[in-house]
Amino acid sequence: MKISMAVNYSGDVKAMADQVVEYEKAGVDLVWVAEAYGMDAPTVMGYLAAITDTVEIASGILPIYTRTPTLLAMTAVGVDVLSGGRCVLGLGASGPQVIEGFHGIKYDAPLGRTREVVEICRKVWAREEKLVHNGKHYTMPLPDGEGTGLGKPLKIITHPPRPSIPILLASLGPKNVELTAEIADGWLPTLFVPERASMVWGDDLERGYAKRDAALGTMDIMAGGMVAIGKQDEVAAYREYGRPGTALYVGGMGAVGRNFYNNVFSRYGWEAEAHSIQELYLSGQKKAAEAAIPDEFLEASSLIGDEGYVKERLEAYADAGVTYLNVSPVGPDPIGTIRSLRELL
């Protein structure tokens, strides 16, 4: 099992980048650079490529609506060249609030678009022939009667260091997870509880695996949570740090009936709590929404405790198929926490 972690993209980016260098030395194998509606991820990814040596650099995530499929492929090639083959392209559909609200682009056909984006990226990287794609959502070159009529098939000029760059999909809904298991190199779920993951996504994953091309190999699963290792009575309080973020996602990410994270929380078995958290959060009672999050969830979705307890949590994640433990170290010595986790692994 490898270690991955998201980096802070909303503060001092250069200070964060310097910290990534230390995390690399401590044993982190992959870092995620988020985008959301802040700084673009590829700029930060390129900077990290210049100052690190071994850590994989992943977008976590680039929304598929915000760039053409070929630009996504070109961006991944650029980071892969600069990093010496360490780019990982994390993609996702994001949600209507960001795509329609911030980008002004219609949020439609996320499944169909994701499938075509992945197919086009792999065609570009393989560089076996000039790019021609006739899909429902994307067509290259534009057909007669559209545009100027001057478009022609092209190959990417740059020769990619690798004929295929790993593509990871962030997905939560049943059909999205099924598609991920069918076509992606890796899966990035959110609010992951290893003991309950199979009851939520097990059937979806199996349906996808049944259609998966054997040439893709085994799909990586990137999941985890906050981590702190120490005396139980001293570190248990760190679980409380998970309340604001969980309340934001379960309660505030989307409208009633259109919140993917709330749906997952309900499918875990916390349906009443999911309804209450959303109702409180959307009415402006954020602290009350945080308090409504079950303690059981905070414990089950993290790795916080003494060494023996954390070992048990590692076994639970391994049993759930996790190959990259996606962690967020909490406490006064995050670098030391990563070192300790590396030793336990």
C-alpha positions as CSV (number, residue, x, y, z in Angstrom):
1,M,0.0,0.0,0.0
2,K,1.3,3.4,-1.0
3,I,0.7,6.8,0.7
4,S,-1.0,9.7,-1.0
5,M,-2.2,13.0,0.3
6,A,-3.8,16.2,-0.9
7,V,-1.9,19.5,-0.6
8,N,-3.3,22.8,0.6
9,Y,-4.1,24.8,-2.5
10,S,-5.7,27.9,-0.9
11,G,-2.9,29.3,1.2
12,D,0.8,30.0,0.6
13,V,1.4,27.8,-2.4
14,K,5.2,28.1,-2.4
15,A,5.3,27.2,1.3
16,M,3.1,24.2,0.6
17,A,5.4,23.2,-2.3
18,D,8.4,23.3,0.1
19,Q,6.5,21.1,2.5
20,V,5.8,18.6,-0.3
21,V,9.6,18.1,-0.7
22,E,9.7,17.1,3.0
23,Y,6.7,14.8,2.6
24,E,8.5,13.1,-0.3
25,K,11.5,12.5,1.9
26,A,9.2,11.1,4.7
27,G,7.6,8.5,2.4
28,V,4.7,10.1,0.5
29,D,4.3,8.4,-2.9
30,L,1.7,10.7,-4.5
31,V,0.3,14.2,-3.9
32,W,-3.0,15.5,-5.1
33,V,-3.4,19.1,-6.4
34,A,-7.0,20.2,-6.2
35,E,-8.6,22.8,-8.4
36,A,-12.2,23.4,-7.4
37,Y,-12.7,27.1,-8.2
38,G,-9.4,28.4,-7.0
39,M,-5.9,28.4,-8.6
40,D,-5.7,26.1,-11.5
41,A,-4.1,22.7,-10.7
42,P,-1.6,22.3,-13.6
43,T,0.3,25.4,-12.8
44,V,1.0,24.0,-9.3
45,M,1.7,20.6,-10.7
46,G,4.4,21.9,-13.0
47,Y,6.0,23.8,-10.1
48,L,6.0,20.6,-8.0
49,A,7.5,18.7,-10.9
50,A,10.5,21.0,-10.8
51,I,11.3,20.7,-7.1
52,T,10.6,17.0,-6.4
53,D,12.2,13.8,-7.6
54,T,10.1,10.7,-6.9
55,V,6.6,11.7,-5.8
56,E,3.8,11.2,-8.3
57,I,1.9,14.4,-9.0
58,A,-1.8,14.1,-9.6
59,S,-4.6,16.4,-10.4
60,G,-7.3,15.9,-7.9
61,I,-9.4,16.7,-9.8
62,L,-9.6,18.5,-13.2
63,P,-13.3,18.9,-14.1
64,I,-13.9,17.5,-17.6
65,Y,-16.2,20.4,-18.6
66,T,-13.6,23.1,-18.1
67,R,-11.2,22.0,-20.9
68,T,-11.4,20.2,-24.2
69,P,-10.5,16.5,-24.1
70,T,-7.3,17.2,-26.2
71,L,-6.2,20.0,-23.8
72,L,-6.6,17.6,-20.9
73,A,-4.4,15.2,-22.7
74,M,-1.8,17.9,-23.6
75,T,-1.7,19.2,-20.0
76,A,-1.0,15.7,-18.7
77,V,1.8,15.3,-21.3
78,G,3.3,18.6,-20.2
79,V,3.4,17.6,-16.5
80,D,4.7,14.2,-17.5
81,V,7.6,15.6,-19.5
82,L,8.5,18.1,-16.7
83,S,8.3,15.4,-14.0
84,G,10.0,12.6,-15.8
85,G,6.9,10.4,-16.1
86,R,5.3,11.2,-12.7
87,C,2.0,12.7,-13.8
88,V,-1.3,11.2,-12.8
89,L,-4.4,12.7,-14.5
90,G,-7.3,12.8,-12.0
91,L,-10.6,13.7,-13.7
92,G,-14.1,14.2,-12.5
93,A,-17.4,15.8,-13.4
94,S,-17.5,18.2,-10.4
95,G,-21.0,19.4,-9.9
96,P,-23.6,21.9,-11.3
97,Q,-22.8,24.5,-8.8
98,V,-19.3,24.9,-10.0
99,I,-19.6,24.1,-13.6
100,E,-22.7,26.1,-14.3
101,G,-22.2,28.8,-11.6
102,F,-18.5,29.5,-12.0
103,H,-17.7,28.3,-15.5
104,G,-21.0,29.1,-17.1
105,I,-21.1,25.7,-18.9
106,K,-24.1,23.4,-19.0
107,Y,-23.7,20.4,-16.8
108,D,-24.9,17.6,-19.0
109,A,-24.2,13.9,-19.8
110,P,-21.4,13.5,-17.2
111,L,-21.1,9.7,-17.9
112,G,-21.0,10.0,-21.7
113,R,-18.6,12.9,-21.6
114,T,-16.2,11.1,-19.1
115,R,-16.1,8.0,-21.3
116,E,-15.2,10.0,-24.4
117,V,-12.7,12.2,-22.6
118,V,-10.8,9.1,-21.4
119,E,-10.9,7.5,-24.9
120,I,-9.6,10.7,-26.5
121,C,-6.8,11.2,-24.0
122,R,-5.5,7.7,-24.6
123,K,-5.7,8.1,-28.4
124,V,-3.6,11.3,-28.1
125,W,-1.0,9.7,-25.9
126,A,-0.7,6.5,-28.0
127,R,0.2,8.7,-31.0
128,E,-0.5,5.8,-33.3
129,E,-2.5,7.8,-35.8
130,K,-3.9,11.3,-36.3
131,L,-6.7,12.1,-33.9
132,V,-10.1,11.3,-35.3
133,H,-13.1,10.9,-32.9
134,N,-16.7,10.7,-33.8
135,G,-18.6,10.6,-30.6
136,K,-22.0,11.8,-29.3
137,H,-20.4,14.7,-27.3
138,Y,-17.0,15.4,-29.0
139,T,-16.1,15.3,-32.7
140,M,-12.5,15.8,-34.0
141,P,-12.2,17.2,-36.6
142,L,-15.5,19.1,-36.8
143,P,-17.7,17.7,-39.5
144,D,-18.6,19.4,-42.7
145,G,-21.2,22.1,-42.2
146,E,-19.7,23.1,-38.8
147,G,-17.0,25.7,-38.3
148,T,-15.0,26.8,-41.2
149,G,-14.6,23.4,-42.8
150,L,-10.8,23.7,-42.5
151,G,-10.2,21.4,-39.6
152,K,-8.0,18.4,-40.2
153,P,-6.8,15.4,-38.2
154,L,-3.6,16.0,-36.3
155,K,-1.1,14.2,-34.0
156,I,0.2,15.8,-30.8
157,I,3.6,17.3,-31.7
158,T,5.3,16.4,-28.4
159,H,6.1,12.7,-28.1
160,P,4.7,11.7,-24.7
161,P,7.3,10.0,-22.4
162,R,4.8,7.2,-21.8
163,P,2.2,5.8,-24.3
164,S,-0.4,6.0,-21.5
165,I,-0.6,8.2,-18.5
166,P,-2.7,6.9,-15.5
167,I,-6.2,8.2,-15.4
168,L,-8.0,8.3,-12.1
169,L,-11.7,9.2,-11.8
170,A,-13.4,10.8,-8.8
171,S,-16.8,9.2,-8.6
172,L,-19.5,8.5,-6.1
173,G,-22.8,7.6,-7.8
174,P,-23.7,4.0,-8.9
175,K,-23.3,4.6,-12.6
176,N,-20.2,6.7,-12.2
177,V,-18.5,4.1,-10.1
178,E,-19.4,1.4,-12.5
179,L,-17.9,3.4,-15.4
180,T,-14.8,4.0,-13.3
181,A,-14.3,0.3,-12.7
182,E,-14.7,-0.3,-16.4
183,I,-12.3,2.3,-17.9
184,A,-10.1,4.0,-15.3
185,D,-6.7,3.2,-13.9
186,G,-7.7,4.3,-10.5
187,W,-10.7,5.4,-8.4
188,L,-10.8,8.3,-6.0
189,P,-13.9,8.1,-3.7
190,T,-14.8,10.5,-1.0
191,L,-16.2,9.9,2.6
192,F,-14.8,6.4,2.4
193,V,-15.6,4.0,5.3
194,P,-13.8,0.8,4.5
195,E,-16.2,-1.5,6.5
196,R,-19.2,-0.1,4.7
197,A,-17.8,0.6,1.2
198,S,-18.9,-2.7,-0.3
199,M,-22.5,-2.2,0.8
200,V,-22.5,1.1,-1.1
201,W,-20.3,0.5,-4.1
202,G,-19.7,-3.3,-4.2
203,D,-22.3,-4.1,-6.9
204,D,-21.4,-1.1,-8.9
205,L,-17.7,-2.0,-8.9
206,E,-18.4,-5.6,-9.9
207,R,-20.6,-4.5,-12.9
208,G,-17.8,-2.3,-14.1
209,Y,-15.1,-4.9,-13.6
210,A,-17.1,-7.4,-15.6
211,K,-16.7,-5.1,-18.7
212,R,-13.1,-4.0,-18.0
213,D,-10.4,-4.6,-20.6
214,A,-7.9,-7.0,-19.1
215,A,-5.1,-4.9,-20.7
216,L,-5.9,-2.1,-18.2
217,G,-4.8,-4.3,-15.3
218,T,-6.0,-3.9,-11.7
219,M,-7.7,-0.6,-10.8
220,D,-6.0,1.3,-7.9
221,I,-8.3,2.6,-5.1
222,M,-7.2,5.8,-3.4
223,A,-9.0,6.3,-0.1
224,G,-8.2,7.1,3.6
225,G,-8.7,9.9,6.0
226,M,-7.1,11.9,8.8
227,V,-4.2,10.2,10.5
228,A,-2.6,10.8,13.9
229,I,-0.5,8.2,15.8
230,G,0.0,8.5,19.6
231,K,-1.6,7.8,22.9
232,Q,-5.3,7.1,22.4
233,D,-6.5,9.7,25.0
234,E,-4.2,12.4,23.5
235,V,-5.0,12.0,19.8
236,A,-8.7,10.9,19.8
237,A,-9.8,14.6,19.9
238,Y,-8.3,15.1,16.4
239,R,-11.3,13.3,15.0
240,E,-13.3,16.4,15.7
241,Y,-11.3,18.2,12.9
242,G,-13.4,16.2,10.5
243,R,-16.7,17.8,11.4
244,P,-16.5,21.1,9.4
245,G,-15.5,19.4,6.1
246,T,-18.0,16.5,6.5
247,A,-20.8,19.0,7.2
248,L,-19.8,21.1,4.2
249,Y,-19.9,18.1,1.8
250,V,-22.9,16.2,3.3
251,G,-24.9,19.4,4.0
252,G,-23.8,22.1,1.6
253,M,-22.4,20.6,-1.6
254,G,-25.4,20.8,-3.8
255,A,-29.1,21.3,-3.5
256,V,-31.6,19.0,-1.8
257,G,-31.9,15.9,-4.0
258,R,-28.7,16.8,-5.9
259,N,-26.0,16.3,-3.4
260,F,-23.9,13.3,-4.3
261,Y,-22.1,13.2,-0.9
262,N,-25.4,13.3,1.0
263,N,-26.5,10.3,-1.0
264,V,-23.4,8.3,-0.1
265,F,-23.9,9.2,3.6
266,S,-27.5,7.9,3.4
267,R,-26.4,4.7,1.6
268,Y,-24.0,4.0,4.4
269,G,-27.0,3.7,6.7
270,W,-27.0,7.2,8.2
271,E,-30.1,8.4,6.3
272,A,-31.7,10.3,9.1
273,E,-28.4,12.0,10.0
274,A,-27.8,12.9,6.3
275,H,-31.2,14.6,6.1
276,S,-30.6,16.4,9.4
277,I,-27.1,17.6,8.5
278,Q,-28.3,19.0,5.1
279,E,-31.4,20.7,6.6
280,L,-29.3,22.4,9.3
281,Y,-26.5,23.4,7.0
282,L,-28.7,24.9,4.3
283,S,-30.6,26.9,6.9
284,G,-27.4,28.4,8.1
285,Q,-26.9,26.4,11.2
286,K,-23.5,25.1,10.4
287,K,-22.3,24.3,13.9
288,A,-25.5,22.3,14.6
289,A,-24.9,20.5,11.3
290,E,-21.4,19.6,12.4
291,A,-22.7,18.3,15.8
292,A,-25.1,16.1,13.9
293,I,-22.3,14.1,12.3
294,P,-22.2,10.6,14.0
295,D,-19.0,10.0,16.1
296,E,-19.1,6.5,14.5
297,F,-18.5,8.0,11.1
298,L,-15.6,10.2,12.3
299,E,-13.8,7.2,13.8
300,A,-14.5,4.8,10.9
301,S,-13.3,7.3,8.2
302,S,-10.0,8.0,9.9
303,L,-6.8,6.5,11.2
304,I,-6.4,8.1,14.6
305,G,-5.1,6.3,17.7
306,D,-2.2,4.3,19.0
307,E,0.0,2.1,16.8
308,G,-2.0,-1.0,17.4
309,Y,-5.3,0.7,16.6
310,V,-3.9,2.4,13.4
311,K,-2.6,-1.1,12.3
312,E,-6.1,-2.4,12.6
313,R,-7.4,0.5,10.5
314,L,-4.7,-0.2,7.9
315,E,-5.9,-3.8,7.7
316,A,-9.5,-2.6,7.2
317,Y,-8.5,-0.3,4.3
318,A,-6.4,-3.1,2.8
319,D,-9.4,-5.5,3.1
320,A,-11.5,-2.9,1.2
321,G,-9.1,-3.0,-1.7
322,V,-7.3,0.3,-1.0
323,T,-3.9,0.5,-2.8
324,Y,-3.1,4.1,-2.1
325,L,-3.8,5.3,1.5
326,N,-5.0,8.8,1.0
327,V,-4.3,10.6,4.2
328,S,-4.3,14.0,5.9
329,P,-1.9,14.1,8.9
330,V,-3.2,16.1,11.9
331,G,-1.3,17.2,14.9
332,P,1.9,19.2,15.7
333,D,4.3,17.1,13.6
334,P,2.7,16.1,10.2
335,I,6.0,15.0,8.7
336,G,6.7,12.8,11.7
337,T,3.3,11.3,11.4
338,I,3.9,10.3,7.8
339,R,7.2,8.7,8.8
340,S,5.5,6.7,11.5
341,L,2.8,5.7,9.1
342,R,5.4,4.6,6.5
343,E,7.0,2.4,9.2
344,L,3.6,0.8,10.1
345,L,2.9,0.0,6.4
